[in-house]
Amino acid sequence: MDITLREITKLDYEAVCELHIPDEQQEHLAPNVYSLVEAHYNGDQTRAIYLRGELVGFMMWGYGSEQKISIWRFMVAFDHQGKGIGRKSLELAIDEISSLDGIREIEICYSPTNEVAKSLYASVGFRETGMGEDDMYAIIKLDPGK
C-alpha cells in the first residue's frame, strides 16, 4: 500500500480542512481547521496522509513531556476508511516519532465509546493506561536502546 505522511503546506491545508467524516464520528474529533490553528500556536506537528498521491487523512502530534509524544488528532476521510490506511499511517507515524531523540513513549487518546479506534490502536501496539476526564489514554513504550 503506497501510503505517505507529508508535512502540510500552503498548497494542501485547505484540502485537509475539507476532509469529510460522517456525523457520528465528528463527536469524537475536533475539526481539522481547528487542529491546524491549534498546531500552529502550540508548535505541534501535522501530517497529511496520502494514498498514491491522493489526500486521504490527517494527523497531529506534539510533546506531552520531554520523553513522550502525544498523538492529538488522527483521521481518515470517510471514503477511505476500512482499507488499512489508518493502520499503515499509524505505523509510519510511530516510525517517525520513534526516531526523535529522547522519546520513550507515544500516547494517543480516544473516546471510550469509539470501539473502532480502540481496536485500531491496539492492533499497532497501543495499550490502555486509563481514563482521563473524558478520554481513554493508551501508550506504546519505545525501546530505550534506539
N, C-alpha and C positions, 0 to 999 in steps of 0.2 A: 504494500500500500504506500503510495507516494504522498506522505504527509510531511509538511514542513511547518516550523514555527518561525515567524518573521516579526521583527520589530515593526510596530505600527508607525506609519509616516503620514505626512500631509496628503499623500496620494491615496491612502486607503482608510483613513479614520472615519470618513462619512459612511463608507460601506460597512465598517464594523458596527457603527451605531444603528444601521438598518437591519442587522441580522435579526431573524424572527424566531421566537419560540412560542409555543401555544400558551394561551391564557393561564391554564392550570399550572404551568411551570414558572410563570412570571412571579408568582408569590414567593418563589424560592431564590430569586436572583435579582439584584439591582440592575437597572437598565445600563447598557453598555456606555451610553453617553455620560451618565453619572460616573461610571467606573473610570473612564478616560480622564475626566476632570479630577477625580479623586487621586488617580495615579500621578497626574501632573504635579499636584500640590504636595503630595506625600512622598514623592520620589520612588514610587513603586514601578516595577517593570511590567510592561504589557506586551502581549504577543498575539498576532493574528494567526489563526490556524488555516492552512491551505491544503487542499487536496488537489493534486495535479494542477496547481496554479490557480484554483478557484477558492475564494474566501469562503470558509465554512464554519468558523468559530472564533472564539476569543478567550484569552486567559490573562490574569493579572496576579502578580505576587510581589511580596515585599518582606523586609526583615521584621520578624516577630521579636527577635532578640539577636545578639551577636552570633549565636550559633544556630539560629532557627529561621528558616524562610517559611512564610505563611502564604499559601495559595488562597487569595481572597475571592477571585472570580474565575469561573470556568463554565463555558457553554459551547454547545454545538448547535448550529441552526437546525430547526425542526426537520427540514427536508433531508438532512444528512445524519439524523440520529439512527441508532441501531445498526450501524455499518462498521463498527470497530474504530471509528475515527477518534472517539473520546479516549479509549484505552491507549491507542498509539500516541495521541497528543500528550497524554499524561506521562507516558514513558519518556517521550522526548523532553518534556519539561523537567522531569526528575533527573534525567541525564545532565541537562544544562545546569540545573541548580546544584547538583552534586559536585560539579566541577568548581564551584566557588570556594575559595579558601575559608576554612574555619566552620563551615556549615556541617552540623551534626544531625539535624532533624529537618524534615519537611512536614508542615502541618496543613491540614485542609479542614474546613468546617462545612456543614450542610444541615439542612432541616432534618430533624429526626423522622419526619414523615415521608421523606424522599427516599423510598426504597431503591429506586434506580441508581441514584447517586451512591448510596451506601454500598450496593453491590459492585458498582464500577470501581470505587475507590479501594474496596477490599481486594478486588481482583488484581490490582497493581501493587499491593503490599501495605496499604494504609491499615492501621489497627486503631480502633476506637479507644480514646482515653477518657471520655466522659463528656457530660453536658456542660455547656456554658449557660448564659442567661436564656438564650433561645435556640442555640445550635449545638449539634453534636460535633465534637472535635476528634480527629484521627491523625496519627503521625506515622511517618516512616523514619526509622533510625538509620542513619548512614554509617558506613564503615569508617571508623576514625583513622584507618590506615591509608585512606586515599589522599 
